[in-house]
Amino acid sequence: MKPDIKRKALRRVQDIISMCFNYVILINQIKINGENQMLPFSKKSTPDEEISIKLQPELQPLNEGQKYLIALDMSGIGIAKFDGNKIQTIDPGHRYISFDKAPKSIEIVATSTSLFGSNMWSFRINRIIFATVDWKKFSAALRIESIIKSALARDDETLISGFLESLYKVKATPNIMQLTVSDIIDHKNEGSYEELVDFYSVPVNDGKLADLPYGNFSISPLEEILHNSGIKIQHNIYPMGHCHIDAAWLWPYSETKKKTERSFLNVTRLFDDGYKFVFAQSSALFYKWAKEKNSKLFSRIKELAGEGKWLPVGGMWVESDTNLLIGESLARQFLYGQNYFKANFNSDAKIGWLPDTFGFSGQLPQIMRQSGIESFITHKLRWNDTNVFPHTFFNWCGIDGTVIPTILVNSTYNGNMQFDEINRVLSNVNNFDDPYVYQFGYGDGGGGPNSEMLELLDFLPEVAKNAKPEFKQEEFLKDVMNNSKNAPEVNGELYVETHRGVYTTNYGIKRRVALLEDRLIACDFIKSVLNSHNISHQHNDLSEEWETLLTAQFHDVLPGSANYYAYDEAFSDLDRAIRNTESFINESIKAYCKEMKIPFGNMIVNTSQYNINSSIDLRRNTIYISEKSGKEESSQNVSLSVPSFTLNLNDKPLSVNSNSQNDFEIKNDKNSVFIKGKYYSFIVDDNCNITVERDLGIIFSGHLALLEDVPGRFDAWNIDLDTLNPGNLLSEKTKSMDFKQDGVNTIVSVKIHYEDDSIIEQRFIMNPNNSFIEVRNRINLRNREKLVKFFINSKIKSKTLKCEIPFGMVERDFSDDKNKAKFEFPALRFVNWSDQSKGFSIVARELHGYSFVNDTLGISLLKAPLYPNPFSDGKETEVTFFILPEKDYKKVYRELNFVFHPPIVIDHAGETNMKYNDQLLKVTEDDIIIENIKETENGKGVLLRSYALENGGKLDISSKHKFGLEESNMLEDKRGKVNDSIEYGKYQIRNIILNFEK
């Protein structure tokens, strides 16, 4: 298409939009915080400072079809109040307020922070303009603009030429003040008009220059464009207004609370203005925040939801990550989310909604189905950097076989309702009958749809005959189910081929989330014990701590991709919740001891299905609660022996293994240290390389690596494949090896000083009674944009890795080219690499990023980005993983059960002279993993949540307490009786409720 034709079309469109405005004035003087100020105005500010802007424009009577319009060109975001009532937001997607009844007072309450968190420290108002607008003409002009842009996008010169003939039938031209309105409200299609506005709008407004006559036009010559748009979309479209709000990202939670209210005000205002559309919003947390800030707004949302116009979707507390949190956390995301929706909207959410999460666990279909979700909508797979995801509508089959119909939003979850965008995103949707969800509305930083989008939505059926601007959720779900019968099937995890760094970035958040998860699971067990004995306890409610955890699992918080201010708030909340759970454990056990008439003393609580028979670090590998006075040692190694699911009272204080015999065979010379025990042999040489052997020879060798990590974009999110190239390794200035025996432990340390003055010390801690090696890594990075890895080489023949995920495991076969894009991948707590003859597992509670490139396995220990948080893990950081030299991955659950369920240790001063055991229940299991034991939400029973491994299995339950059994889904809806010997299918999750006789 000739450039001049394009320019002419766009220029004439701006002329027509501009001529919709009349009686235009720039407001020169306003009241800011009660004082008269001239515009432009600027001031220093802080993110939480509220700035009051009061306007008193002279409002002329409206002619028929007209509306008033006030537009603001300012930094920051504001809420408009008419006569003291909040009505909508002023932000980059909502630059003006239109209204047809003149208020007595107009106030904008603004803050400096922009939609995306920037500009926190200053505030500026450049221009405020008042006008009247012929809304019928404006609506037609918006539609014509979108039609013409669509033709331009299709390069349809013939159609554009015909449009120009119609456009030139309008002979009038806009004046300066009319162009000023279109400039402020961001309808700027012709560059030179901006200069006209800049040159002349102020002197014309001030009367120093006489403006041109107001331009006016008739719609009649333009109706040909509206009737013959050339757009013929055949697809089955469900437009859903949406407002994607990140719970925290480039801003903290406190800012999101404001974003939520502002965004929801925008949406309710559009409904109140009479627009007909369907709005979908996820995240129970956002509704809770909105209710706390504005109860009147929340009541209006409930009305709209009752009418089917506002759809609470997702069913989760937040749009969480799904790879880096334990299965119980995912279950609680849906339990807390759906309970909130049920309590406030009288219904569960039916549509799963995770448009922006960075990958989807293979157990999510089963979890969603057990939580009342009937279909799933996502988008992030469109970000793949290697393989184009082939479907927009498919049946997603989880690792257990559960199927959920899934819609992949093609372009964005922040659609603008422009016809060229809709045409483009549907261009590769081949089946016109497949239901396609088009999400529109400003998002990420909030905002939602605006009136211009809804004017276009109203016209959409004229260009897309199968579009459904208004629909009922039941109709949508029925359409999805009917079409899913012939949809293609996609099996297993949905790996997003980008953002591979989030499995590792920001160890601080990952550690705190893991600590709180472990403590809340421990609290669940304690509450279950109290329930079995019918002991009431005033501190039983931990919903606030669970909500803190679930909020921190949001998909930009737990992955480490938020900014410093977001983590400043999140860390504070998590630290407080951790303290609260430890206090709950201590106080609950005191209440238990009092009720059971036993002394409160040195107590060990095993919350795991396996007996504890191992020597572990008291401070690092247990939930350690001490009532002793004085300073304690930072590390103590103790031997624990406690049956499964048992509270164990010791008659004496815990004894430290300080003088136990070390049964290793040790050879130490100048070049290496050789250590041999009954489970493995360990060798470290003077190059700081380690080797682990068993009877059949070398299992693997490993070494530390510090790499330059400068992604092409998205620092905190991404690890590029070339980062793992040997050429990115930083050279080592010096390295040293040290060896010592610390009581029963043998400790080998290697220390490497790198060329940029970063220092990493690695300590291999070996106990002859344990089958695993503990590896503590003390990392002190001097510079950002670095990645610390521990690389492992082995002659294991298989290239298939077994990786734990929430409620299960996936196998990733790296001999398959389809998996090459998974060069960095997530695992929840372990990765197993084995063949028929040998193998091992790497186990880590708080590290989730692994790589497999050129037959080398790597575990990512620390990632230090610049953007958006240059301060994450900036101080010396210690991270830990374990090596289990066993080929059978199932031994991980038993041998390192303290990683999955750390025992509670109450270290109390003095002796009790009494031993006591209380075992809640006994299980006999065949390949069944018990995830959690918790009190039911109604407080009447105890729920045992468990899942089977790849071959299914069987669980037998017994207890000294009499009990009845029922089975529920994850929402704890009763389903019926079961017996005490329960069969499981492959990776099946079952929720068994024990009702103890009281």
C-alpha angles and dihedrals in degrees: 000000000000111000092227091058090053092048093047092051094048093044093051091049090056090049091055095046090048093051090060088077126077138167091038123180134171112226109229102179130043139160115254115188088342097309128105112249134179122228135278092051132177137173142168113263146171126232094254098043113113116215118202116214115186123192132192106183120175103250114207120205112272125243120224112292094015131122133191118248131196117185127187128201102198144129118250127024132282141191115226118223123196112196088344095307120119109236111163147332132268108216138131091284095043105041098158144036119224121195140156102208119067113235122214092231135021122197132171115201104200139181127199100238115101126222090271098043100260131120092044098151104052139038129206138180113195103173142356118193132190124200146148118241133203095229097195091055092043091053091050091047092052090052092047090050091053092046092051093047089051091053090048090051089053090047090233100165094172092055093045091051089054091048091052090056089057093043092053091055083076102082101181125092130207124255127229097269092049090052088049091061094051088047094054095044089050103249094134111148099148117057100208091059089069088061091050090054091047094048101043116015096088098045091043091050091047092051095246091117126033111236125228116261116282109267118233135179144181121241093219098086089050098051090090089067092051093048096044105034095151089228114124111171112179100183130118098248129186107189111205122188108223142174113204107205121181108220085222132346122125086005135040131254091266090063092046090058087062092044091054095054093043094049094046090049089057092053097046089048090057091051090047089053088060102256115153115220143114120253123198123196130175135198123068088215092066092052090049091051092046091051092050093049101039120013092179090056091048091052089054090050090053090052092051092046090052089054091052093244096108114049119200100211139177098046090224135113089238136347091272136186111264103199106051102048130076121258092253090058091054090049090051092047088063096035093054093039096049093042089055093048091047093049095047105028101026091236143073119246109258100191120072110221126191107138098157107031115125100237138341127244117235089236094058095095091057093043092050094047091050088051099054098264115142103180137013133223123194141153114184094093085075087071093067111138098198115024123036108230103239104213140061094183121031146137109258110211116199125215091268094051098259111145128208124178109242134198119201112207104224109212115006144335087227099067121173098208091238110150094228090057093048091048091049097049091049095048093094096040098102101180107070092195096058111105109249123193116213109195115202133181138079111288153162089063092034132245106131128206123340133210094263091058090051092050087056092044089056088056095042096096088060090064100025109040094190096049116119110206088175122036141147120246089234091057091050094049092047090052090049093050094047094050093043090071090078099030122119118256127237117193133210130350121001101225114197108219097222139046092056093154095068091080087070112019116113107015089191094070094040092052094049093048091050092048092051093045090053093047095047090050088051090050089051090056093048090050089050091053090050089049092052089056094040090241115158118209127189093219095057098115112088097159092119091055091047090050090051090053095045091049091052089054091068111133096254097039107049092038090059097241100121127095131261096267092054091055093043088065097035094051091049092051093046094046090052092049091049090053090048093052092049089050089049091052093049095046093043093053089049089053090047092051091048093050093045090046095235127128119265104241145119104349132180117192119195108201092177131098089233129073114252112236107152145097111249141167108269096212101038106036104037137054092256120196117176130190092182120119123231133036117315129207114266093232132031127170117212136174114234128194114177131145120243120282091006139140107214123194115200122208091215136039117272113276121225119227094238100132101030118132118263107224098188122119103229132192118182124182137152095277105037150000119232120196123181127186137159094275104040148340121244127200130182122183133202090266088063093248116142130208128195120201139180133185093290094053136258115005097183147327125223144188141181122253135189112200137188105248112192109149119200087244141346099046099196094038106046141064111183121213092242089059087075093055116115089239089071094059115115112230121247118243097188137352134188141184129214133185132195143155117231108188107293092350127088112207126195117188129194121189125193126191111199132209093259090052094256112144127205124185120192121196120194108201116196129185117189090220094055126076092211137069119227114217118197117189120198107196126191111177119190095193140036129241093055133130124203116206138173107215123205127197123192141165090227104142098216122084093195118108124199110218127188117234130176107298095357150002139276129206116222114198109203093187085072111086090215088071097051089097088062091072087134113034141167130253124177102220109334148023121201123202114186148135132193095291108032145003148141143210130231109212125192130161098201104024116082108163122097135165135204114193128149091358091302122124117210133186115206111228103178138358119196113193130178099217130090097353115025091177101060114124088352096149128060106303128197119204127177138206134168133225118214110188095206124114094211107084091200090072088069091074093053104034095044100029090137088069090058098035112014109204119245114242119193104194104198127180115248137015129289098196088218136099120204137171127190115182112193095201144333126233132193108200139184109200093329121135117204107216100184147342113214141163111258117255091251091052094234101107147008123259121212110200114195143151139203128240124237098297098044120238150194135267127200118192128198136162142175085240119078112243145165124223133225133164126229138174122248091279088058095243108157117250105172147282126314131185125242093261107068128188121212132199125218109310090342116166114215129187111205119188119208113202106198118208108248 
